[in-house]
């Protein structure tokens, strides 16, 4: 687990936050952390993640367990 200044540095330095869920997520707090730092969220279309990520606006969604979609999502994002 990363916390404190190390967490701040990691999120500040990234281009996007990723949530590679392979099961139903009730609510991913990582989405709110991404938004706090102005980062897009790349996540599975799963539970709360699909309700907090607006595809094409605040990030991208892929079908559950379809990690093959990530390279396309990452390359199509232009901040």
C-alpha positions in Angstrom: 0.0 0.0 0.0 1.3 3.5 -0.9 0.4 6.4 1.3 1.3 9.9 2.1 3.9 11.8 0.0 4.8 8.7 -2.0 1.1 8.3 -3.0 0.9 12.0 -3.9 4.0 11.7 -6.0 2.9 8.6 -7.8 -0.6 9.9 -8.7 0.8 13.4 -9.6 3.3 11.8 -12.0 0.9 9.4 -13.8 -1.1 10.0 -17.0 -4.1 8.0 -15.8 -5.4 5.8 -13.1 -6.2 2.1 -13.8 -8.7 -0.2 -12.2 -8.3 -3.7 -13.8 -11.2 -5.2 -11.9 -12.1 -8.8 -12.8 -15.1 -9.0 -10.4 -18.1 -6.7 -9.6 -16.8 -3.5 -7.8 -19.3 -2.0 -5.4 -17.6 1.4 -5.5 -14.0 2.1 -6.4 -12.6 5.0 -4.3 -9.6 5.0 -6.7 -11.9 6.8 -9.2 -12.4 9.7 -6.8 -8.6 9.8 -6.1 -8.0 10.1 -9.9 -10.5 12.9 -10.2 -8.9 14.7 -7.2 -5.6 14.8 -9.3 -7.3 15.6 -12.6 -6.4 12.2 -14.0 -8.6 10.1 -16.3 -9.8 6.7 -15.0 -9.4 3.6 -17.1 -11.7 1.0 -15.6 -13.8 -2.1 -16.0 -17.5 -1.6 -16.7 -18.3 -3.0 -13.2 -20.7 -1.8 -10.5 -19.7 1.5 -9.0 -16.9 2.0 -11.5 -19.4 2.2 -14.4 -21.4 4.7 -12.5 -18.5 7.1 -11.6 -16.6 7.0 -15.0 -18.1 8.9 -17.9 -16.7 7.2 -21.0 -14.8 9.6 -23.2 -15.1 12.5 -20.7 -13.6 11.4 -17.4 -12.0 8.2 -18.7 -12.7 5.0 -20.5 -14.6 1.8 -19.6 -14.0 -1.8 -20.8 -16.0 -4.9 -20.4 -15.2 -6.9 -17.2 -12.0 -9.0 -17.5 -11.3 -7.7 -21.0 -7.8 -6.4 -20.4 -7.0 -6.6 -24.1 -8.9 -3.3 -24.5 -6.4 -1.4 -22.3 -3.8 -0.6 -25.0 -6.4 1.0 -27.2 -7.9 3.0 -24.4 -4.5 4.2 -23.3 -3.4 5.2 -26.8 -6.7 7.0 -27.6 -6.6 9.3 -24.5 -5.4 12.8 -25.2 -5.4 14.9 -22.0 
